[in-house]
Amino acid sequence: MHFGMLSIFQNYRGHQDDGEVVRGELALARLADDLGYDSYWAVEHHFFDYSMCPDNLQYLAQVAGMTKRVKLGTGAVIVPWNDPYRVAAKMALFDQQCGGRALLGFGRGLSKREYAGFDLPMDEARGRFDQGTALILEALNKGHFEADTEFFSRPRIDLRPRPTRGFADRVYSIGVSPDSALQAAVLGAQLMCLAQQPWAVFRQMALEPFQEKWRSLRDTPPPPPLCGQLMFCDRDGDRARELGAKYVKEYFFTVVEHYEIAGAHFKGTKGYEHYGNAAEAIQAMGLDNMAEMYASVNLYGTPEEIVEQIHEQRRILGVVNDVLVMPKYGSMSQPEAEASASLFAREVIPRLRTPS
């Protein structure tokens, strides 16, 4: 049973100094190590104050020097935006820097605005992701890189330094759409998701296809999903529910804006047809109703209420899922985020580690 923390580097509506945001996330990384979280993760996002971490491996290298025990993960490297050799080489170096604590998470990227910033067509995302992830893992597990695919070509070259060991048992891949969930199974990766739809829908659309594909390829049981969720924990129930709903909905509306999630462009973009259907559902449901649904699948409340929310998720999913909490987002203050992350560690994690 694994409990992690994910920093998303949101400068909500540009209200903070960027340096203040980065320093705040570093403080949360220290807390993750001190409070007994199993892992600490950092996103990759570019160009906008929606989320500001353009190089999570560079950032995590600093975190490695500040921490002693917590595992450190990329949540995620957006493969189509990166050269696969560079990802493999940087991850090998980082794994040496952090003493083998590295976890490698992959993502495909969903933001049309960010793809435009890289001058990359989103139609190429699926091919670049599938080919790039396979090349990265092969390099990390074999110690050398070579490529001869549609998008990547390079003669055989060694990875130096090599990682402390292979990554077969420490690779993750974000899969919310059915095709991404299937590709996670092909990679042999633990399925990651960010809560954005009812858990029953996630189970049907992503988790069960992942599990079925995994079993068709391997004799081992599929690993549990690592479910990322916005979190706000407070002992005062009224305050927890009021502020938790406020902050989660604030974040939801930045998601809608950043990803243009209700836009028609997904329908005509190769590999993103699933999100085209989602955009139609959002338009039919209305943004306010969608915000209520989004809030219902994230975590906020008293410690006791959050424990029950996670138990309910696990009942719906049919597995004891791993949990990845995002402690700071929206207009939440740094002291609120630190207090919430601390209370979650002291009063939620122990209750879920010990069977009731």
C-alpha angles and dihedrals in degrees: 000000000000130000120190139172124225124200114208101182096222117176094195110224088337091285096139136058108260091233090054090055093051093047090050092054090049089054090053090050090056090049091051089056095043097045099050104256109159096224144009122208138189129205130227115230134146144206102004139074088237085089126348117197110109094172115030094178092057090048094046091052087066090046089052090059091050098048138058113195115008117106114241123220142181107235081206146340103203097223101199090058094053139062106248094222091053091050092050093046095047092046091051090051092045092050089056092046094053096041097248096313094121123125119189119217122182130203136177101213128238106203117107088194093057093046088052090052089057092043089235124140112238088219087075095051098095095049093044091048097047095045096039097050092049091051093048094051093045090052094048093047097043101033097237138076129221131155138190106160138122093274105023134050128172135141118244112289131169125248109233123213094029117216119263089256140335124299100226092114099037107052126112133184130196111237122173098137118064095246093051091049091052092049090052088059091048089054092049088239129149108251115248126192138175113222109254107127136040111291091238089058092048090050093052099038102039118000099053094045088049092050093047093048092046092053091048091056103037144033092225124090114258114260120246118264120261103228117202117206139171108247138197119172126184133158091228104080097201092049092045094052096042097046095035092056091044095052095042092051091047089055092046092059091051088052090053091050098043097046095033081228096179092049126120094227095089093066091062097041117096111242095014101079091116089063090049088061090047090052090055090050091051092051091050094045097043126234096264092054089044090053090054091052091046091052091051093061096049128076126260134135140068118328089260092050093048091050089055092046091055092046088053092050090052092048090054095044094045092225138080095253124202115245129227114184127200105208103184127047141120115019093328112138124236093247090051091050093049093047091048094048090048094049091047090053095047101041110018106039096051092052092052095044089055113062111238 
